[in-house]
Amino acid sequence: MKVEQKGHTAVLKETKGDVNAFAENITNQYATYGKLNLILDITYDSKIALKDLVIFKDLAKKHKAAKKSLVIVAQDIDFDQTPIYLVVVPSVLEAHDMIEMDEIERDLGF
C-alpha cells in the first residue's frame, strides 16, 4: 500500500492486486487515517468488479459517520450500479473533486 497525504486528504493506493488485504489493512490502521478524507485507489487491479467493492461498506459508513469523505477510484465499473453508500469514480482527480464538494456541503450544513 502506498500512502500520499496532502492537507486533509490521504490517497491510499493498492499496489499488490489483493483488494481484500488492502481493505483489511485500512481497517486495522483506521486510527491513523480516521481523521482524514480518504481516496482509495484500487486501479492497480484491473479485474475489480462491482461485487468486490462491497468489502468497503462498513468502512464507508464509519467514515461518513465521522463526517469525512471516502471515495474509491476504480475503472471499468458500472457507476450507475454502485450502492448508495459508496462513492466510486474513475480517476484520482475526480475523487479530489468529490471530496471538495463534500467539504463545501458540510460547511453549508447539509
Secondary structure, DSSP 8 states (H G I E B T S, - for coil): -EEEEETTEEEEE--SS-HHHHHHHHHHTHHHHTTSEEEEE-TT-TT--GGGGGGGHHHHHHHHHTT--EEEE-SS--GGGS-TT--EESSHHHHHHHHHHHHHHHHHT-
